[in-house]
Amino acid sequence: MKTKRLSDLFEEQNAINVKADSFFIRPEKENPFSLRKKKRVNLLALGDVGSTLLMGLRLLGGEAIQSMGICDLNEAAARRFEMEINQIEEPVFHGRMPQVEIISSRELFDCDVMIFCASKGVPPVGGDVKDVRMAQLEENARLVGSFAAQAAERDFAGLFAVVSDPVDPLCKAALLAGLRREQVQGYGLGVMNSRALYFAKKDPRFFRFPKEGRAFGPHGQDLVIADSLERYDDVLSRELTGLAVQSNMKTRELGFKPYIAPALSSGAISILATILGEWNYSSVYFGKGEKGAFLGMKNRRTPYGIQVENLPLPKPLYERIENAYRNLKELI
């Protein structure tokens, strides 16, 4: 079977160094942070996702985060979470978890990593919206563009981490507002990989996925789940993809917003992996100049740029990823 690699899809070939099973995206200017020290992390918006992500960072971030700043239009919410999150503490070994403090919007970009969780117009539970994420695109694109422009005007040199939906086109909006390729990363694919794992463990037909499978593409309808890279089965992979994509709607059918797993799997866990230079699922820019899109895949931060896993892909799988990328390019 003929194979291709993700590097074949990358549009600015002179910006990458291709190695055996990975390639490195060289920064346009410099890496947004050093991997050697703990980071200052600021978080914008303490809604369902933002507040849950904050809990995850407090509990898991002791090795990677020095301190955290929180900012929200609702001052009472900010005061509440400053108090409650800082009251999460170990009984004996105090001080290992990162401290949280309230910051103003003027201080938002005084950090190494700024996490964008702000959102407008989240469709209510029980509505008839089929793709909840894309329903938020227009308003959230303006919102993220406004904050990214402020970051660029302030000469913000750190990482602008996008968690709000729809993640991948919002990353493009941040890029178009003036931030560099290496400064913007999207966090939506981690939970789709986790959802695929959840369903794979419940059905023996998907037994290969936990060890051999991968996730690619956006956090939404064009998601690509591969049951195995070594023994790819297109029918099984598409079925598992469908289960992962529809999982959030199943939660909504129960009467709940599906925000816990995204906030932790895509948000806290994946962002911490990024900070520590560990492999994670997140979206990086595959375009050239302003033409292109952010695409999700397995990657990690290194001193030499973003390292992207670049294993051989069977032609049917590559074509699915290529189609997802092409559709993402049409959004913004």
Order of alpha helices (4+ residues) and beta strands (2+ residues): beta-beta-beta-beta-alpha-beta-alpha-beta-beta-alpha-beta-alpha-beta-alpha-alpha-beta-beta-alpha-alpha-beta-beta-beta-beta-alpha
